Amino acid sequence: MFSRFTFIIAFIAVIAFSNSESLSQESNHLWTMTFLMVPNDQITEFINFYEKESKPQDMQNEHILSTKIFTHTWGPAWTICLMTEYKDWDGFHAADKRGTEIWTKMYPETSKQDEIGKMWSKFLIGHSDAIVFDNQKLQK
């Protein structure tokens, strides 16, 4: 039996999903935004690591329209924002699938995959993710 709390959470999730679908229909593109909490003294090392390990994967993924990296050292604790642009929901899902294919082709040995995973973990104190939509009506 569902508890009242479980029902409320499920109801909120359904509303959020249905709202995101209607927003995506009004929007042209969507972006994923990953906010990373990297220690300030490791930002340059992280950027170099990202450029070597992740950028080549993004460049090969035809479903990724663009990527941007923003860094800051003032404000909230998040020091890096990775933004990836997709044409639409289908492009987002296709990019995920294609990314896995590229990853396993670049690093067929699980030991290398584990090594890169550990490098990512070394830098991250924490992270948060968001999906945002482009609303052309509100642009200047």
C-alpha positions in Angstrom: 0.0 0.0 0.0 1.3 3.5 -0.8 1.7 5.8 2.1 0.4 9.4 1.8 4.0 10.6 1.6 4.8 8.2 -1.3 1.6 9.3 -3.1 2.5 13.0 -2.7 6.0 12.5 -4.0 4.7 10.5 -7.0 2.1 13.2 -7.7 4.7 15.9 -7.7 7.0 13.9 -10.0 4.1 13.4 -12.5 3.3 17.2 -12.4 7.0 18.1 -12.9 7.4 15.7 -15.8 4.2 16.9 -17.5 5.3 20.5 -17.1 8.7 19.8 -18.5 7.1 18.2 -21.5 4.9 21.3 -22.2 7.9 23.5 -21.7 10.0 21.5 -24.1 7.3 21.9 -26.8 7.5 25.7 -26.4 11.3 25.6 -26.5 13.8 25.0 -29.3 16.8 23.6 -27.5 17.6 22.2 -24.1 20.8 22.2 -22.1 22.1 20.1 -19.3 23.9 22.1 -16.6 26.2 20.3 -14.3 27.4 22.3 -11.4 30.6 20.9 -9.9 32.2 21.7 -6.6 35.9 21.5 -7.4 38.5 22.8 -4.9 39.7 26.2 -6.1 43.3 25.1 -6.1 42.4 22.2 -8.5 40.3 24.1 -11.1 43.2 24.3 -13.7 44.0 20.7 -13.2 40.4 19.7 -13.6 40.0 21.8 -16.8 43.1 20.1 -18.3 41.7 16.7 -17.3 38.3 17.6 -18.8 39.9 18.8 -22.0 41.9 15.6 -22.4 39.3 13.1 -21.4 35.8 14.5 -21.9 36.0 17.1 -24.7 37.1 14.5 -27.3 34.0 12.4 -26.5 31.7 15.5 -26.8 33.4 16.4 -30.1 32.6 12.9 -31.5 29.0 13.0 -30.3 26.9 14.3 -33.2 23.9 14.8 -30.9 25.7 17.4 -28.8 25.3 20.8 -30.4 27.6 22.7 -28.2 29.4 22.7 -24.8 30.6 25.5 -22.6 32.4 25.5 -19.3 32.1 28.4 -16.9 34.3 28.8 -13.8 34.1 31.1 -10.9 35.6 31.6 -7.5 33.1 34.0 -6.0 29.5 33.3 -5.1 27.9 29.9 -4.4 30.1 27.0 -3.6 29.9 25.6 -7.1 33.1 26.5 -8.9 32.4 25.0 -12.4 29.3 24.8 -14.6 29.4 22.4 -17.6 26.6 23.3 -20.1 25.8 20.9 -22.9 23.3 21.9 -25.6 20.9 19.4 -27.4 18.4 20.0 -30.2 15.5 18.5 -28.1 14.6 15.6 -25.8 15.3 13.0 -28.5 18.7 14.5 -29.1 19.4 14.4 -25.4 18.6 10.7 -25.1 20.5 9.9 -28.4 23.5 11.8 -27.1 23.5 9.7 -23.9 23.4 6.5 -25.9 26.0 7.7 -28.3 28.2 8.9 -25.4 28.3 5.4 -24.0 29.3 4.0 -27.4 32.1 6.5 -27.7 33.3 5.9 -24.1 33.5 2.2 -24.6 35.3 2.5 -27.9 37.8 5.0 -26.5 38.4 3.0 -23.3 37.6 -0.7 -24.0 39.5 -1.9 -20.9 37.5 -1.5 -17.7 40.7 -0.7 -15.8 41.1 2.5 -17.8 37.4 3.3 -17.3 37.9 2.9 -13.6 41.0 5.0 -13.6 39.2 7.9 -15.3 36.3 7.5 -12.9 38.6 7.8 -10.0 40.1 11.0 -11.5 36.6 12.5 -11.8 36.0 11.6 -8.2 39.3 13.1 -7.1 38.2 16.5 -8.1 34.6 16.5 -7.0 33.5 17.6 -3.6 29.9 17.6 -4.8 27.7 18.3 -7.8 24.2 19.2 -8.9 22.4 18.8 -12.2 19.7 20.7 -14.0 18.0 20.6 -17.4 17.0 24.0 -18.8 15.0 24.9 -21.9 15.5 27.8 -24.4 12.5 30.1 -24.4 12.8 32.2 -27.6 9.8 34.4 -26.6 11.8 35.8 -23.6 15.1 36.6 -25.3 16.2 40.1 -25.9 
